[in-house]
């Protein structure tokens, strides 16, 4: 009988010890509820990239997107945010599509891609990739476009230009840096529609923005859209005149230029610089890079770069940046469908 009592006592004490051990990883928060430390939390805290970090750019060295990637890599290193080195790789072709394919096919947790605007190649009828193949991690800077005419143009306001288009859209030559199925063309059509212009616009395609500038200066085209860094020198020398900025608010660097919104249109046009990663990589890696890029955009050195390039200092995290990509992508898809 005594042995039975002893065994029962030992069994109860053992169960008590096990119960205590099972709650050792549970703590109470300020409201008194229990928080459990999970493996995922530890993984987020412990994740670090393995260098060198592959940083893909889908455009040629020296361009705006290339400079943004190299400046981001340098800032991340010099500010001590990321210790591992970066290797920037330019993979040109297809308006950035070849670089996207490289990321999709070979990307991992240590591979970034510098993105600009939305990629027209994702929305073509025969596209072999979609936004779902990627993770828009963060927008690290923003940019807009200016509607620009020659300084001696007969159209010195947006209303004058649009009224001329309404009278005869074929008499206004619109310069393009590339083909006529791009996002820029979609935006021109949105602008025309907002002013009640129903006739087809006349576009003059070129091989790059460097060809558009002399054509505008020479009066062989009437109007074109440019990002501020490309055109500011010509504005300062009064060789060209900006009728509007396609941002929702006036730019700090060019406060004298009114927005298109102020002049009766609800159309805006942004070309943000952001960072993509391959879909399917770990949540820990995505969170690491999102946080690192956010910290980078808060540094003085990055802000100096933004100011020098006339960018808009605007960070967007993963959710907000992805929402922007989705919205603009749908608008472009609607434009493409309307052309068929």
Buried (B, 14 or more C-beta within 10 A) or exposed (E): EEEEEEEEEEEEEEEEEEEEEEEEEEEEEEEEEEEEEEEEEEBBEEBEBEBEBBBBBBBEEEBBBBBBBBBBBBBBBEBEBBEEEBEBBBBBEBBBBBBBBBBBEEBBBBBBBBBBBBBBBBBBEEEEBEBEBBBBBBBBBBBBBBBBBBBEBEBEBBEBBBEBBBEEBEEBBBBBBBEBBBBBBBBBBBBBEBBEBEEEBBBBBBEEBEBBBEBBBEEEBBBBBBBBBBBBEBBEEEBBBBBBBBBEEBBEBBEEBBBBBBBEBEBBBBBBBBBBBBBEBBEBBBBBBBBBBBBBBEBEEBBEBBEEBBBBBBBBBBEEBBEBBEEBBEBBBEBBEEEE
